[in-house]
């Protein structure tokens, strides 16, 4: 069956975040999909089926297990389907374990609706120190007015603010500590960020060692959650296009875009980006 590697949230090969994308020629058992994801060794591999009604079904596996949703693998999957001529421009429905999502394909850019954003918890001050210390930092590295919060747009992450880009780049993760903290807070991992400048809304680094992902260079769901975090602070305006730069630690700079709309109490976050094919192969199964 067909299998690909896509570089998501990038306009060039070897940039952005790699995802495996498999187009099964028959139904696959979860155990086999897990083995395939482990063989690819990327942070996520998507298994993609285009349905007769034009909708697309996706399942996502990390090397350690299945996850409900993966933003960059979704962007990669729809960009691939368009490149192969399996779908055209327009709106599509993606069926995921996290729920049905609206996907917009516009030329070389794919936009995806996040699950309804939720502020799960604002972390009290007495819980800040272990989080910052897990990166060789302290609560003194937190910018004034920004508080660590647990936020979800399909997957829960801890939003961990730091003062500036220099501190962001100086962070060194204690994987064991962050794994235990992620397990304690029942979240995927930590999304560290600092306010951006004229070129972006924020600079980010993402860590998910609980799922065998020490660091990830582009994360759609996490930046969707960050968009909502910043909206609650008044830093992001509805209708504006936001830009998040991630992956500098890893030498794979990525650009993730987002848009937020609000109508009364209903808030929708959409994340967008490009993806390019870096590898094509056949799985001999």
C-alpha positions in Angstrom: 0.0 0.0 0.0 1.0 3.6 -0.6 3.0 5.4 2.1 4.5 8.9 2.2 6.5 11.3 4.4 5.3 14.8 4.3 7.0 17.9 5.8 4.1 19.8 7.3 3.9 23.5 8.2 6.7 24.2 5.7 6.9 25.3 2.1 10.2 23.5 1.5 11.6 20.0 1.9 13.4 19.3 5.2 11.6 22.1 7.0 8.6 21.8 9.3 7.4 18.7 11.0 7.5 15.3 9.3 4.5 13.0 9.4 4.0 9.6 7.9 0.9 9.3 5.8 -0.4 5.9 4.8 -3.2 5.3 2.3 -4.5 1.8 3.2 -5.7 -0.5 0.5 -7.8 -2.5 3.0 -8.9 -2.1 6.7 -6.0 -2.4 9.1 -6.0 -3.6 12.7 -4.8 -1.1 15.3 -1.9 -3.4 16.2 -0.6 -3.3 12.6 -1.0 0.5 12.4 1.0 0.8 15.6 3.8 -1.3 14.1 3.8 0.8 11.0 4.0 4.0 13.0 6.9 2.5 15.0 8.6 1.6 11.7 8.3 5.2 10.4 9.5 6.6 13.7 8.0 10.0 13.1 6.1 11.7 15.9 2.8 10.8 14.2 1.7 8.7 11.3 -1.8 9.2 9.8 -3.8 6.4 8.2 -6.1 8.1 5.7 -9.2 6.9 3.8 -11.3 9.0 1.4 -14.9 8.0 1.7 -17.5 7.8 -1.0 -19.3 10.9 0.2 -16.0 12.9 -0.1 -15.3 13.0 3.6 -11.9 11.7 4.9 -11.4 9.4 7.8 -8.1 9.6 9.8 -6.5 7.6 12.6 -3.2 8.8 14.2 -0.5 6.7 15.9 2.7 7.8 17.6 5.5 5.3 18.1 4.0 4.7 21.5 0.2 4.6 20.9 -2.9 6.0 19.2 -3.8 9.7 19.8 -7.2 11.3 19.2 -5.9 14.1 16.9 -2.7 15.4 15.3 -2.7 18.8 13.6 0.4 18.6 11.5 -0.4 15.0 10.3 -3.9 16.3 9.3 -2.4 19.2 7.3 0.1 16.7 5.8 -2.7 14.3 4.8 -4.9 16.8 3.1 -2.0 18.4 1.3 -0.9 15.0 0.0 -4.5 14.1 -1.2 -4.6 17.4 -3.1 -1.2 16.8 -4.6 -2.2 13.3 -5.8 -5.5 14.6 -7.2 -7.6 12.6 -4.8 -9.4 15.8 -3.6 -9.7 19.4 -4.9 -10.0 22.8 -3.3 -13.0 23.4 -1.0 -14.4 22.4 2.3 -14.2 18.8 3.5 -15.1 16.9 6.7 -12.4 15.0 8.5 -13.6 12.1 10.8 -11.2 11.7 13.8 -11.4 10.1 17.2 -11.6 13.6 18.5 -14.7 14.3 16.5 -15.6 15.6 13.1 -13.6 18.6 11.9 -14.1 21.0 8.9 -11.1 21.2 6.6 -10.5 23.9 4.0 -8.2 23.3 1.1 -7.1 26.5 -0.6 -4.3 26.0 -3.1 -1.2 24.9 -1.3 -2.6 25.8 2.1 -4.8 23.6 4.3 -6.9 25.0 7.1 -8.4 22.8 9.8 -10.9 23.5 12.5 -9.8 22.6 15.9 -12.1 20.9 18.4 -14.0 23.5 20.5 -11.3 25.3 22.6 -11.5 24.7 26.4 -9.6 26.3 29.3 -9.3 23.2 31.5 -7.4 24.7 34.4 -5.4 27.7 35.5 -2.4 26.4 37.5 -2.0 28.0 40.9 1.3 29.7 41.8 2.4 26.8 44.1 2.4 24.5 41.0 4.6 26.7 38.8 8.1 25.9 40.1 8.2 22.2 39.2 7.1 23.0 35.6 9.8 25.7 35.1 12.5 23.6 37.0 11.8 20.7 34.6 13.4 23.0 31.9 16.2 24.4 34.0 14.2 27.6 34.6 12.3 29.2 37.4 9.0 31.1 37.8 11.1 34.3 37.6 11.4 33.5 33.9 7.6 34.0 33.5 6.5 37.2 31.8 4.3 39.5 34.0 0.6 38.9 33.5 1.1 35.4 31.9 0.1 32.3 33.9 0.6 28.6 33.1 -2.7 27.1 32.0 -4.0 23.8 30.8 -5.8 24.3 27.5 -7.2 22.0 24.8 -8.4 22.3 21.2 -8.6 18.5 20.9 -5.6 17.6 22.9 -4.7 19.1 26.3 -1.3 20.8 26.7 0.2 23.0 29.4 0.8 26.5 28.1 4.0 27.5 29.7 5.0 31.2 29.1 8.5 32.5 29.3 9.7 36.1 29.0 11.7 36.2 25.8 13.2 34.2 22.9 16.6 33.9 24.7 15.0 32.1 27.6 12.9 29.9 25.2 16.1 28.8 23.4 18.0 28.2 26.6 15.4 25.7 28.1 16.8 22.2 28.6 14.2 19.5 29.2 14.3 16.9 32.0 12.4 14.3 30.1 11.6 12.1 33.1 10.2 15.1 35.1 8.1 16.3 32.2 6.8 12.8 31.5 5.6 12.6 35.2 4.1 16.1 35.1 2.3 15.3 31.8 0.9 12.1 33.4 -0.1 14.0 36.6 -2.0 16.7 34.6 -3.4 14.1 32.2 -2.1 16.1 29.2 0.0 15.4 26.1 2.9 17.7 27.1 4.1 21.2 27.5 3.9 24.0 24.9 6.4 26.7 25.9 6.1 30.1 24.3 7.2 33.7 24.5 5.5 36.8 23.0 6.7 37.4 19.4 7.7 40.6 17.6 7.0 42.1 14.2 7.4 38.8 12.4 5.2 36.5 14.5 2.6 36.3 17.2 4.7 34.0 19.4 7.8 31.8 19.3 7.2 28.3 20.6 8.7 25.0 21.6 6.7 21.8 22.2 7.5 18.8 24.3 5.7 15.5 24.7 8.1 12.9 26.2 5.1 11.0 27.6 4.4 9.9 24.0 8.0 9.3 23.1 8.3 12.8 21.5 11.1 14.6 23.3 10.4 17.7 21.2 8.2 18.5 18.2 9.0 21.1 15.6 5.4 22.0 14.6 2.1 21.3 16.4 -1.2 22.4 15.1 -3.3 21.5 18.1 -0.9 23.1 20.6 -0.8 26.3 18.7 -4.6 26.2 18.3 -4.7 26.0 22.1 -2.2 28.9 22.4 -4.4 31.0 20.1 -7.3 30.5 22.5 -5.0 31.2 25.5 -3.9 34.5 23.9 -7.5 35.4 22.9 -8.6 35.0 26.6 -5.8 37.5 27.5 -6.9 39.9 24.8 -3.7 39.4 22.8 -5.4 37.9 19.8 -8.3 39.6 18.0 -11.1 37.6 16.2 -10.6 37.5 12.5 -6.9 38.3 12.5 -4.3 35.9 11.1 -1.7 34.8 13.7 1.7 33.3 13.0 3.6 31.0 15.3 7.2 30.1 14.7 8.4 26.8 16.2 11.1 24.2 15.7 14.2 26.4 16.0 15.7 24.1 18.7 15.6 21.3 16.2 16.9 23.0 13.2 13.5 22.5 11.4 11.9 26.0 11.5 8.1 25.8 11.1 5.4 28.3 10.5 1.9 27.6 11.8 -1.0 30.0 11.2 -4.2 30.4 13.0 -7.5 32.3 12.8 -10.1 32.7 15.6 -13.7 33.6 15.2 -16.1 34.4 18.1 -19.9 34.7 18.1 -21.3 35.2 21.5 -19.9 32.4 23.7 -19.0 30.2 20.7 -15.4 30.4 19.7 -13.8 28.6 16.8 -10.1 28.2 16.1 -8.7 27.2 12.7 -5.1 26.3 12.1 -3.4 26.4 8.7 -0.2 25.6 6.9 1.5 24.1 3.9 3.1 20.7 3.4 5.5 19.2 0.9 6.3 15.6 0.0 9.8 14.4 0.9 9.4 10.6 0.4 7.2 8.2 -1.4 7.3 4.4 -0.8 5.3 1.2 -0.8 4.6 -0.9 2.3 5.2 -4.6 1.6 2.4 -6.1 3.7 
